[in-house]
Amino acid sequence: MIDVASKFSSGVKSLRPSEIREILALTENKKVLSLAGGLPGPEVFPKEELAAIASRVIEELGDSALQYSPTLGVMPFREAVADFVRGKGVKVTDNDRVAVTTGSQEAIYLLAMTLINPGDGIIVESPTYLAALNVFRYYGANFISIPLDENGMRTDLLEDSIKKAKEKGINVKMIYTVATCHNPTGVIMSDDRRKELMEIASKYDLLVIEDDPYSFFVFDDDVNFTHLKTMDDEGRVIYLGTFSKILAPGLRLGYMIADRQLVRAVELAKQMVDLHSSTLSQYIALYAIKEGVVDRTIEKARKSYREKRDVMIEALEEYMPDGSHWFRPRGGLFAFIYLPEGVDTSDMLQMAIDRGVAYVPGRSFFSDGSGANAMRINFSYLPPDKLREGIRIIANTAVDYLKAKGKVAS
Amino acid sequence: MIDVASKFSSGVKSLRPSEIREILALTENKKVLSLAGGLPGPEVFPKEELAAIASRVIEELGDSALQYSPTLGVMPFREAVADFVRGKGVKVTDNDRVAVTTGSQEAIYLLAMTLINPGDGIIVESPTYLAALNVFRYYGANFISIPLDENGMRTDLLEDSIKKAKEKGINVKMIYTVATCHNPTGVIMSDDRRKELMEIASKYDLLVIEDDPYSFFVFDDDVNFTHLKTMDDEGRVIYLGTFSKILAPGLRLGYMIADRQLVRAVELAKQMVDLHSSTLSQYIALYAIKEGVVDRTIEKARKSYREKRDVMIEALEEYMPDGSHWFRPRGGLFAFIYLPEGVDTSDMLQMAIDRGVAYVPGRSFFSDGSGANAMRINFSYLPPDKLREGIRIIANTAVDYLKAKGKVAS
């Protein structure tokens, strides 16, 4: 037999498994309460409407919907996406173009491919979305990590960090931010900080990736925010969105709205990667936008997730050992919990899975390996009683873990 | 405004537009007879069946079909794919795994990512599938081009070429072949040559990518062939298939069947690229396999494309200027035509489009820039009368082109 591994490219060595995907695989065939993924609650899927739309799309438009289609997406869908985000307060200029991608994961991948040279400096929140970290790391990024608090990225630390990186000879190229309903913490960047971020981006000539899957799910009524894309007068902001959270992830539809030159480079890259994204999915999503299904799904999901968020916070307060703390998520699908010092959430994961619950260890969300005592939990997927039960098990596991290590927790 | 291009990665410079995709874009809004793409004839799409299946899948399995799913594909679909190809004579071993991809383009991309180091030697047929050339080139491949004739790759030239490449210090890593119903020529590699290819692959420890989108469409009754995957006892052959030609390209579903270690590397790469392929598409294709829709589509397409192939050959014989020649396609979707010396098909393309017809210039199918007087034409997409008309226009354009250049054609 051939030794296949001897044929691998050198890039394979730097392929790191996605912690979320691996945990999903681990728990797939077990009865585990998963708080690990970023899965929508199935109760919000508009099944009946989508069943009818899918059938209608194929009957009415089958010759197009079943056929190959342009790399950047089907034109009426691209136009509908632009109108849709405009309606949500996102500025789309004449110089912008929409690129449809196979989930917003592919948008992140194509951006890394077209923008990052090994060694380039990428500014990220600390913690930040782990799959973006993995892709940027694969392309050789130097991470510049900026802490965050309940008002988002600490932009007061931004300029100093950029200066230090530049002194080290790093070509600081862009800022990647989940400014609204941040993954993994659920905080929302204040408009003051957004302004500061944009000023610094302009001063240091940086691109800004505004990764925005969650801004439809703001739970608190007193929140006002302006999209970075809307504040941008210089074509710096690359806006990423997805239908995974507002319609159905199984369609694999994300999108990027950015400067036409960049979108042209992304088009050439996407020609190589997968030619184009599912034509059928695009037409289904197009009909779903036009017929109000997307807007109704957003409303339904926001209500459902807000209730679940409240159940989660109640359970966290009731069960978590003293010394734990967390950001109160103002929106989104996730909470980021710090357990008492001494807990190593990576080490504890197998114990938790054996007891019937999964989460994502915190370390994966930091570029520098910190976050050992943290974890991300998702509150959108499970029904409220299971969510509560999952948190109770995690809390008990942490207490027992600390005892076993000879440490005391309340 | 920002100068976005100044931010591009150095890789962007080596992104070459896909000629096919660019021609499709050029002709999108014009009334042009396109013989350029590899599009199925819309008459073979099982629209009614797929409309019913899509609706049933969402109603019956919505919670799964609309949700995120594993990176390598939904398990029942992966199993159905393995059974399906086994039923078509492709050997699948216990050591093999199925990876579902976003079209077989993504399979090619993920293989390049996981296998090719800059400078590695990749053996290809000359001519060969242009999108594979583009991807391999992007990853820095050194091409070793082997001519073909009506019995496929000239395997008698293989060993010498490998030796020469090795003398130059090239790490010869794999053979990429469309052995059955070759793209762009439609020839089928004889079993003798397949055996020779496999012996040489074994002797020189090469991987073999058997790219097999077209083997369901063999038109001539006297053809027998054995898949390279079936001849393989050493785990060298990576088998690629697609539902684009046997069900619907709009679903974006391809697959790879290969050694489990390689598929694991591909899984990690795919986690970064797009997480997974459309769950909905996978369930639709699963039902379509189980309910015989795929097999019926194959039969319908084979009949339709055989008729069109015959119409095309008749038209080529009737219209093409003296000095033209071509392989008679024994299967597949394409013919590769050599026009008289003096025609530059790249140069002639705009003239042809202005007269209402598009094709793909031959140069794109060669790694060394030869093929200036060749072109690929597709015969599966257009109805027979339009196909005939398209060929008549191409022939007239070639005659006028030669006249304009001061050369004579009959």
Interface residues (C-beta under 8 A of the other chain):
Chain A: M1 I2 V4 A5 K7 F8 S9 S10 G11 V12 L15 R16 P17 S18 R21 L24 A25 E28 G37 G38 L39 P40 P42 F45 K47 E48 L50 A51 A52 A54 S55 R56 I58 E59 G62 D63 S64 A65 L66 Q67 Y68 S69 P70 T71 N95 T101 T102 G103 Q105 E106 Y109 M113 T114 L115 I116 N117 A131 N134 V135 Y138 Y139 K173 M174 D205 L207 E234 G235 R236 S244 A248 P249 G250 L251 R252 D259 Q261 L262 A265 L268 A269 Q271 M272 V273 D274 L275 H276 S277 S278 T279 L280 S281 I284
Chain B: M1 I2 V4 A5 K7 F8 S9 S10 G11 V12 L15 R16 P17 S18 R21 L24 A25 E28 G37 G38 L39 P40 P42 F45 K47 E48 L50 A51 A52 A54 S55 R56 I58 E59 G62 D63 S64 A65 L66 Q67 Y68 S69 P70 T71 N95 T101 T102 G103 Q105 E106 Y109 M113 T114 L115 I116 N117 A131 N134 V135 Y138 Y139 K173 M174 D205 L207 E234 G235 R236 S244 A248 P249 G250 L251 R252 D259 Q261 L262 A265 L268 A269 Q271 M272 V273 D274 L275 H276 S277 S278 T279 L280 S281 I284
